[in-house]
Amino acid sequence: MKIISINEKNIDNEHICCAIGTDKKNLSRAQSKKDWMKARFNEGLVFKRFDERGKFFIEYMPIENVWKPIIGKNYFVINCLWVAGRFQGKGLATKLLNECIEDANKQKKDGICIVTSTKKEGFLTDKKFFEKKSFETCDTAPPYFELMVLKLNKNAKSPEFSENAKKGICVNKKGFTFIYSDQCPFMEYIDIITGVLNKKKMLFEVIKLKNNKEAQKIAGPFGTLSIFYNGEIKSHEIITEKRFEKFLDGIV
């Protein structure tokens, strides 16, 4: 297998790993993600994967344009590094990470950072992997987020979470608030879980991010999805109806 780049020239003919099914639902998911990517390539978005059909890819972009509340200059931010299923345990994640490191060196970046968590959480790469690759925690945000950095320039200032992210508070203090972007192709789950809230006649608000400036102001370090309850961030996970019911039992 070799690593290929997905860009504006080939994106319409290549799969983007997150949603690789050929059914109508997955084709729709993939298209929403591709549309988001097409608008980001001129912002420095990089998406690389192996040239077989599977879920093994890395996505990263300059910190100045990232869709997360992270402050810094001249760093890459890894949006997602994912190796799933039968491809795990073969060193493929390391090869993908090395592509990012090589790009960072070529562009004379000061380093690379990624949002992880204090314990393993869905949709966040396990911090233990990055610790083994010499990443170090440089900042934290509630309820469990960590910002890890690999410095290529030891004298550079470390990136950090914004003040909003460190507070973990959103403007709406009543009921649930969902803030999301099309960076992830599975956002139809918001309709599912807000359907649960509708049935229970619970208050909620849904906000879709339009650009990276909006994303950099939110209080959710994951960026792709932030779930708040009575103003406080509670989760970032895209979950099923059954799991959301359980989630409700734990916070309401």
Secondary structure as UniProt FT lines:
FT   STRAND          3..6
FT   TURN            8..10
FT   HELIX           11..13
FT   HELIX           24..38
FT   TURN            39..40
FT   HELIX           41..43
FT   STRAND          46..50
FT   STRAND          56..62
FT   HELIX           63..65
FT   STRAND          70..71
FT   STRAND          75..83
FT   HELIX           85..87
FT   TURN            88..89
FT   HELIX           92..106
FT   TURN            107..108
FT   STRAND          111..117
FT   TURN            122..123
FT   HELIX           127..132
FT   TURN            133..134
FT   STRAND          136..141
FT   TURN            142..144
FT   STRAND          145..151
FT   TURN            154..155
FT   STRAND          160..161
FT   HELIX           163..167
FT   STRAND          176..180
FT   TURN            182..183
FT   TURN            185..188
FT   HELIX           189..199
FT   TURN            200..201
FT   STRAND          204..208
FT   HELIX           212..215
FT   TURN            216..217
FT   TURN            221..222
FT   STRAND          225..229
FT   TURN            230..231
FT   STRAND          232..235
FT   HELIX           241..251
//
